[in-house]
């Protein structure tokens, strides 16, 4: 006899086992579904990486097409700068042709301006010279103690620079007493003229012993004849007052004026006053006693 209870128990156990298996399959599918997605993600990333590499390779090929075919590596700094300038100029020429023309135009304007300035400068530097009229020298007229009229030039200009005149030389052929007479006249002379030049020269010649008596001529212009005729003086071959030797007597005058007489000193001229320059009257001659 078959036991029904054991059969039913076995059937229940088999049904429970089948139900357990079914539940296990479904539970494993739930757990393994994310792992399947992970397995699919790998090929997708690989395909994306391949497309990125292809894009980079195409861009690199385009960049190589723009780079010039020949590169010179003589100087690193200069050549790199030149290459960069060449690439930039090519791109700007292709993209903006108007910029190239605008860069060239300022150079032309600069050249034009320089040429205009160089042409105009000579015109500005020209100056018109105006000739000034020659004015006569003003003179001061006065009367001498003897009642005669004389005149002297009036100085209207001042020269700040000192005028250097040559020093007089000593002539050993002349009488040494003449040098002593010049020093005596220089000691007795004044700063300004007193219209007594011939009187002071007479006194100096007498005091030094050059002459023994007083000359009788009154005017200074007559001193030359008086000294030559009566006192043994001779006329020296000198026409420049600065070239006269020390101690010589210089006589000036004209037919209308009284004239002037003075000694030549080392650094100037002396009569009744001291002067660094000779008289402006016409020179009659230079006289000395040998």
C-alpha positions as a Markdown table, in Angstrom:
| # | Residue | x | y | z |
|---|---|---|---|---|
| 1 | Unk | 0.0 | 0.0 | 0.0 |
| 2 | Unk | 1.1 | 3.4 | -0.9 |
| 3 | Unk | 1.2 | 5.9 | 1.8 |
| 4 | Unk | -0.7 | 9.0 | 0.6 |
| 5 | Unk | 0.8 | 11.2 | 3.3 |
| 6 | Unk | 4.3 | 10.6 | 2.1 |
| 7 | Unk | 3.3 | 11.3 | -1.5 |
| 8 | Unk | 1.7 | 14.6 | -0.6 |
| 9 | Unk | 4.7 | 15.5 | 1.4 |
| 10 | Unk | 7.0 | 14.8 | -1.5 |
| 11 | Unk | 4.8 | 16.8 | -3.8 |
| 12 | Unk | 4.9 | 19.7 | -1.5 |
| 13 | Unk | 8.6 | 19.5 | -1.1 |
| 14 | Unk | 9.1 | 19.4 | -4.9 |
| 15 | Unk | 6.8 | 22.3 | -5.4 |
| 16 | Unk | 8.6 | 24.3 | -2.7 |
| 17 | Unk | 11.9 | 23.5 | -4.4 |
| 18 | Unk | 10.7 | 24.6 | -7.8 |
| 19 | Unk | 9.3 | 27.8 | -6.3 |
| 20 | Unk | 12.7 | 28.4 | -4.6 |
| 21 | Unk | 14.5 | 27.9 | -7.9 |
| 22 | Unk | 12.3 | 30.3 | -9.7 |
| 23 | Unk | 12.7 | 33.0 | -7.0 |
| 24 | Unk | 16.5 | 32.5 | -7.2 |
| 25 | Unk | 16.6 | 33.0 | -11.0 |
| 26 | Unk | 14.6 | 36.3 | -10.7 |
| 27 | Unk | 16.7 | 37.5 | -7.8 |
| 28 | Unk | 20.0 | 36.8 | -9.7 |
| 29 | Unk | 18.7 | 38.7 | -12.7 |
| 30 | Unk | 18.0 | 41.7 | -10.6 |
| 31 | Unk | 21.5 | 41.6 | -9.1 |
| 32 | Unk | 23.3 | 41.1 | -12.5 |
| 33 | Unk | 21.5 | 43.9 | -14.5 |
| 34 | Unk | 23.9 | 46.7 | -13.5 |
| 35 | Unk | 26.9 | 44.6 | -14.3 |
| 36 | Unk | 25.6 | 44.2 | -17.8 |
| 37 | Unk | 25.5 | 48.0 | -18.2 |
| 38 | Unk | 29.1 | 48.1 | -17.0 |
| 39 | Unk | 30.1 | 45.7 | -19.7 |
| 40 | Unk | 28.4 | 47.8 | -22.3 |
| 41 | Unk | 30.1 | 51.1 | -21.1 |
| 42 | Unk | 33.6 | 49.9 | -22.1 |
| 43 | Unk | 32.9 | 49.7 | -25.9 |
| 44 | Unk | 31.1 | 53.0 | -25.9 |
| 45 | Unk | 34.1 | 54.8 | -24.2 |
| 46 | Unk | 36.4 | 53.2 | -26.7 |
| 47 | Unk | 34.4 | 54.5 | -29.7 |
| 48 | Unk | 34.4 | 58.0 | -28.2 |
| 49 | Unk | 38.1 | 57.9 | -27.7 |
| 50 | Unk | 38.6 | 56.8 | -31.3 |
| 51 | Unk | 36.5 | 59.7 | -32.6 |
| 52 | Unk | 38.4 | 62.2 | -30.5 |
| 53 | Unk | 41.7 | 60.9 | -31.9 |
| 54 | Unk | 40.4 | 61.2 | -35.4 |
| 55 | Unk | 39.3 | 64.8 | -34.8 |
| 56 | Unk | 42.8 | 65.7 | -33.4 |
| 57 | Unk | 44.5 | 64.1 | -36.4 |
| 58 | Unk | 42.4 | 66.1 | -38.8 |
| 59 | Unk | 43.1 | 69.4 | -37.0 |
| 60 | Unk | 46.8 | 68.6 | -37.0 |
| 61 | Unk | 46.8 | 67.9 | -40.7 |
| 62 | Unk | 45.1 | 71.3 | -41.3 |
| 63 | Unk | 47.7 | 73.1 | -39.2 |
| 64 | Unk | 50.5 | 71.4 | -41.1 |
| 65 | Unk | 49.0 | 72.6 | -44.3 |
| 66 | Unk | 49.2 | 76.2 | -43.1 |
| 67 | Unk | 52.8 | 75.9 | -41.9 |
| 68 | Unk | 55.5 | 76.9 | -44.5 |
| 69 | Unk | 57.3 | 74.1 | -46.2 |
| 70 | Unk | 60.9 | 75.4 | -45.4 |
| 71 | Unk | 62.0 | 76.3 | -41.9 |
| 72 | Unk | 65.5 | 77.8 | -41.2 |
| 73 | Unk | 67.0 | 77.0 | -37.8 |
| 74 | Unk | 70.0 | 79.4 | -37.9 |
| 75 | Unk | 68.9 | 81.4 | -35.0 |
| 76 | Unk | 66.4 | 80.1 | -32.5 |
| 77 | Unk | 65.0 | 83.4 | -31.3 |
| 78 | Unk | 65.0 | 85.3 | -34.6 |
| 79 | Unk | 63.6 | 82.4 | -36.7 |
| 80 | Unk | 60.8 | 81.6 | -34.4 |
| 81 | Unk | 59.8 | 85.2 | -34.4 |
| 82 | Unk | 60.0 | 85.3 | -38.2 |
| 83 | Unk | 57.9 | 82.1 | -38.6 |
| 84 | Unk | 55.3 | 83.5 | -36.2 |
| 85 | Unk | 55.1 | 86.7 | -38.2 |
| 86 | Unk | 54.8 | 84.8 | -41.5 |
| 87 | Unk | 51.9 | 82.7 | -40.2 |
| 88 | Unk | 50.1 | 85.8 | -38.8 |
| 89 | Unk | 50.6 | 87.7 | -42.0 |
| 90 | Unk | 49.3 | 84.9 | -44.1 |
| 91 | Unk | 46.2 | 84.5 | -42.0 |
| 92 | Unk | 45.5 | 88.3 | -41.9 |
| 93 | Unk | 46.0 | 88.5 | -45.6 |
| 94 | Unk | 43.5 | 85.8 | -46.2 |
| 95 | Unk | 41.0 | 86.9 | -43.7 |
| 96 | Unk | 41.3 | 90.7 | -43.7 |
| 97 | Unk | 42.9 | 92.1 | -46.9 |
| 98 | Unk | 41.8 | 95.6 | -45.9 |
| 99 | Unk | 44.2 | 95.6 | -42.9 |
| 100 | Unk | 47.2 | 95.1 | -45.2 |
| 101 | Unk | 46.4 | 98.3 | -47.2 |
| 102 | Unk | 45.8 | 100.3 | -44.0 |
| 103 | Unk | 49.2 | 99.4 | -42.6 |
| 104 | Unk | 51.1 | 100.4 | -45.8 |
| 105 | Unk | 49.4 | 103.9 | -46.1 |
| 106 | Unk | 51.0 | 105.5 | -42.9 |
| 107 | Unk | 54.5 | 104.8 | -44.2 |
| 108 | Unk | 53.8 | 106.7 | -47.4 |
| 109 | Unk | 52.4 | 109.7 | -45.4 |
| 110 | Unk | 55.6 | 109.7 | -43.2 |
| 111 | Unk | 57.9 | 109.9 | -46.2 |
| 112 | Unk | 55.9 | 112.7 | -47.7 |
| 113 | Unk | 56.0 | 114.7 | -44.5 |
| 114 | Unk | 59.8 | 114.3 | -44.2 |
| 115 | Unk | 60.3 | 115.4 | -47.8 |
| 116 | Unk | 58.2 | 118.5 | -47.2 |
| 117 | Unk | 60.1 | 119.5 | -44.1 |
| 118 | Unk | 63.5 | 119.1 | -45.8 |
| 119 | Unk | 62.3 | 121.3 | -48.7 |
| 120 | Unk | 61.0 | 124.0 | -46.4 |
| 121 | Unk | 63.9 | 124.4 | -44.1 |
| 122 | Unk | 66.2 | 126.3 | -46.5 |
| 123 | Unk | 63.5 | 128.9 | -47.1 |
| 124 | Unk | 63.2 | 129.5 | -43.3 |
| 125 | Unk | 67.0 | 129.9 | -42.8 |
| 126 | Unk | 67.3 | 132.7 | -45.4 |
| 127 | Unk | 67.6 | 136.1 | -43.9 |
| 128 | Unk | 67.5 | 139.4 | -45.6 |
| 129 | Unk | 70.5 | 141.6 | -44.9 |
| 130 | Unk | 69.7 | 145.3 | -44.5 |
| 131 | Unk | 72.6 | 147.7 | -44.9 |
| 132 | Unk | 72.8 | 150.3 | -42.2 |
| 133 | Unk | 73.7 | 153.8 | -43.1 |
| 134 | Unk | 77.1 | 155.0 | -42.1 |
| 135 | Unk | 76.8 | 157.7 | -39.5 |
| 136 | Unk | 79.4 | 160.4 | -39.1 |
| 137 | Unk | 81.4 | 160.4 | -35.9 |
| 138 | Unk | 80.1 | 163.0 | -33.4 |
| 139 | Unk | 82.7 | 165.4 | -32.1 |
| 140 | Unk | 82.8 | 167.7 | -29.1 |
| 141 | Unk | 84.0 | 171.3 | -29.9 |
| 142 | Unk | 85.7 | 173.4 | -27.3 |
| 143 | Unk | 88.0 | 176.5 | -26.9 |
| 144 | Unk | 91.6 | 176.3 | -25.8 |
| 145 | Unk | 92.9 | 178.8 | -23.2 |
| 146 | Unk | 94.4 | 180.7 | -26.1 |
| 147 | Unk | 90.9 | 181.2 | -27.6 |
| 148 | Unk | 91.1 | 178.7 | -30.5 |
| 149 | Unk | 88.4 | 176.2 | -31.2 |
| 150 | Unk | 89.2 | 172.5 | -31.2 |
| 151 | Unk | 87.2 | 169.3 | -31.3 |
| 152 | Unk | 87.4 | 165.8 | -30.0 |
| 153 | Unk | 85.5 | 162.6 | -31.0 |
| 154 | Unk | 82.7 | 161.5 | -28.7 |
| 155 | Unk | 82.7 | 157.8 | -27.8 |
| 156 | Unk | 79.2 | 156.3 | -28.2 |
| 157 | Unk | 80.0 | 152.6 | -28.0 |
| 158 | Unk | 81.3 | 150.5 | -25.2 |
| 159 | Unk | 83.5 | 147.4 | -25.8 |
| 160 | Unk | 83.3 | 145.0 | -22.8 |
| 161 | Unk | 86.3 | 143.0 | -24.1 |
| 162 | Unk | 89.7 | 144.4 | -23.2 |
| 163 | Unk | 91.7 | 145.5 | -26.3 |
| 164 | Unk | 95.3 | 144.3 | -26.0 |
| 165 | Unk | 97.9 | 146.5 | -27.7 |
| 166 | Unk | 101.5 | 145.6 | -28.3 |
| 167 | Unk | 104.2 | 146.8 | -25.9 |
| 168 | Unk | 106.8 | 149.3 | -27.1 |
| 169 | Unk | 110.4 | 148.2 | -27.6 |
| 170 | Unk | 113.6 | 149.8 | -26.4 |
| 171 | Unk | 115.9 | 151.1 | -29.1 |
| 172 | Unk | 119.5 | 151.2 | -27.9 |
| 173 | Unk | 120.5 | 153.7 | -30.6 |
| 174 | Unk | 118.4 | 156.5 | -29.0 |
| 175 | Unk | 119.5 | 158.8 | -26.2 |
| 176 | Unk | 118.7 | 157.0 | -22.8 |
| 177 | Unk | 117.6 | 160.4 | -21.4 |
| 178 | Unk | 114.5 | 160.2 | -23.6 |
| 179 | Unk | 113.2 | 157.2 | -21.6 |
| 180 | Unk | 113.8 | 159.2 | -18.4 |
| 181 | Unk | 111.8 | 162.1 | -19.9 |
| 182 | Unk | 108.9 | 159.7 | -20.7 |
| 183 | Unk | 108.8 | 158.4 | -17.1 |
| 184 | Unk | 108.8 | 162.0 | -15.8 |
| 185 | Unk | 105.9 | 163.0 | -18.0 |
| 186 | Unk | 104.0 | 159.8 | -16.9 |
| 187 | Unk | 104.4 | 160.8 | -13.3 |
| 188 | Unk | 103.1 | 164.3 | -13.9 |
| 189 | Unk | 100.3 | 163.4 | -16.2 |
| 190 | Unk | 96.6 | 163.5 | -15.4 |
| 191 | Unk | 93.7 | 161.2 | -16.1 |
| 192 | Unk | 92.1 | 163.6 | -18.7 |
| 193 | Unk | 93.5 | 166.1 | -21.1 |
| 194 | Unk | 94.0 | 169.8 | -20.1 |
| 195 | Unk | 94.9 | 171.0 | -23.6 |
| 196 | Unk | 98.5 | 171.6 | -22.5 |
| 197 | Unk | 100.3 | 168.6 | -24.1 |
| 198 | Unk | 103.2 | 170.6 | -25.6 |
| 199 | Unk | 103.8 | 172.4 | -22.3 |
| 200 | Unk | 104.1 | 169.1 | -20.4 |
| 201 | Unk | 106.4 | 167.6 | -23.0 |
| 202 | Unk | 108.7 | 170.7 | -22.8 |
| 203 | Unk | 108.9 | 170.4 | -19.1 |
| 204 | Unk | 109.8 | 166.7 | -19.2 |
| 205 | Unk | 112.5 | 167.2 | -21.8 |
| 206 | Unk | 114.1 | 170.0 | -19.7 |
| 207 | Unk | 113.9 | 168.0 | -16.5 |
| 208 | Unk | 115.5 | 164.9 | -18.0 |
| 209 | Unk | 118.3 | 166.9 | -19.6 |
| 210 | Unk | 117.5 | 166.1 | -23.2 |
| 211 | Unk | 117.4 | 169.8 | -24.1 |
| 212 | Unk | 119.2 | 172.7 | -22.5 |
| 213 | Unk | 116.6 | 175.5 | -23.1 |
| 214 | Unk | 112.9 | 175.8 | -23.5 |
| 215 | Unk | 111.4 | 175.6 | -27.0 |
| 216 | Unk | 109.8 | 178.8 | -28.2 |
| 217 | Unk | 107.1 | 177.3 | -30.4 |
| 218 | Unk | 103.5 | 177.6 | -29.2 |
| 219 | Unk | 101.5 | 175.1 | -31.1 |
| 220 | Unk | 102.0 | 171.4 | -30.9 |
| 221 | Unk | 102.1 | 171.0 | -34.7 |
| 222 | Unk | 105.2 | 173.2 | -34.8 |
| 223 | Unk | 107.1 | 171.1 | -32.2 |
| 224 | Unk | 108.6 | 168.8 | -35.0 |
| 225 | Unk | 110.3 | 171.7 | -36.8 |
| 226 | Unk | 111.5 | 173.3 | -33.5 |
| 227 | Unk | 113.1 | 170.0 | -32.2 |
| 228 | Unk | 114.8 | 169.2 | -35.5 |
| 229 | Unk | 116.2 | 172.7 | -36.2 |
| 230 | Unk | 117.3 | 173.7 | -32.7 |
| 231 | Unk | 117.8 | 170.5 | -30.6 |
| 232 | Unk | 119.2 | 167.9 | -32.9 |
| 233 | Unk | 116.2 | 165.6 | -33.2 |
| 234 | Unk | 115.7 | 163.3 | -36.2 |
| 235 | Unk | 112.7 | 161.9 | -37.9 |
| 236 | Unk | 112.4 | 158.0 | -37.6 |
| 237 | Unk | 111.1 | 155.9 | -40.4 |
| 238 | Unk | 108.0 | 154.8 | -38.4 |
| 239 | Unk | 104.4 | 155.4 | -39.5 |
| 240 | Unk | 102.6 | 153.3 | -36.9 |
| 241 | Unk | 102.4 | 154.9 | -33.5 |
| 242 | Unk | 102.5 | 151.5 | -31.8 |
| 243 | Unk | 105.8 | 150.7 | -33.5 |
| 244 | Unk | 107.5 | 153.8 | -32.1 |
| 245 | Unk | 110.3 | 153.0 | -29.6 |
| 246 | Unk | 110.1 | 154.0 | -25.9 |
| 247 | Unk | 110.9 | 157.7 | -25.3 |
| 248 | Unk | 110.3 | 158.9 | -28.8 |
| 249 | Unk | 108.2 | 162.0 | -29.4 |
| 250 | Unk | 105.1 | 161.7 | -31.6 |
| 251 | Unk | 103.8 | 164.9 | -33.3 |
| 252 | Unk | 100.3 | 165.1 | -34.7 |
| 253 | Unk | 98.5 | 168.0 | -36.4 |
| 254 | Unk | 97.0 | 169.7 | -39.4 |
| 255 | Unk | 96.8 | 173.2 | -40.8 |
| 256 | Unk | 93.5 | 174.0 | -39.1 |
| 257 | Unk | 94.1 | 172.5 | -35.7 |
| 258 | Unk | 96.7 | 173.1 | -33.0 |
| 259 | Unk | 97.9 | 169.5 | -33.1 |
| 260 | Unk | 99.1 | 167.2 | -30.4 |
| 261 | Unk | 102.5 | 166.0 | -28.9 |
| 262 | Unk | 103.1 | 162.9 | -26.7 |
| 263 | Unk | 105.8 | 160.5 | -25.6 |
| 264 | Unk | 105.7 | 156.7 | -26.3 |
| 265 | Unk | 105.8 | 154.6 | -23.1 |
| 266 | Unk | 106.0 | 150.9 | -22.7 |
| 267 | Unk | 102.2 | 150.3 | -22.5 |
| 268 | Unk | 100.8 | 153.5 | -24.0 |
| 269 | Unk | 101.2 | 157.2 | -24.6 |
| 270 | Unk | 101.6 | 160.2 | -22.3 |
| 271 | Unk | 101.6 | 164.0 | -22.5 |
| 272 | Unk | 99.5 | 166.1 | -20.1 |
| 273 | Unk | 97.3 | 162.9 | -19.7 |
| 274 | Unk | 97.8 | 159.2 | -19.9 |
| 275 | Unk | 96.3 | 157.1 | -22.8 |
| 276 | Unk | 96.5 | 153.5 | -23.9 |
| 277 | Unk | 95.9 | 154.5 | -27.6 |
| 278 | Unk | 97.5 | 157.2 | -29.7 |
| 279 | Unk | 95.8 | 160.3 | -30.9 |
| 280 | Unk | 93.3 | 160.1 | -33.8 |
| 281 | Unk | 94.8 | 163.1 | -35.5 |
| 282 | Unk | 97.0 | 162.7 | -38.5 |
| 283 | Unk | 100.5 | 161.7 | -37.6 |
| 284 | Unk | 103.2 | 164.2 | -38.8 |
| 285 | Unk | 106.1 | 162.0 | -37.6 |
| 286 | Unk | 108.0 | 160.2 | -34.9 |
| 287 | Unk | 111.1 | 162.0 | -33.6 |
| 288 | Unk | 114.0 | 161.1 | -31.4 |
| 289 | Unk | 117.6 | 162.2 | -30.5 |
| 290 | Unk | 120.3 | 159.7 | -31.3 |
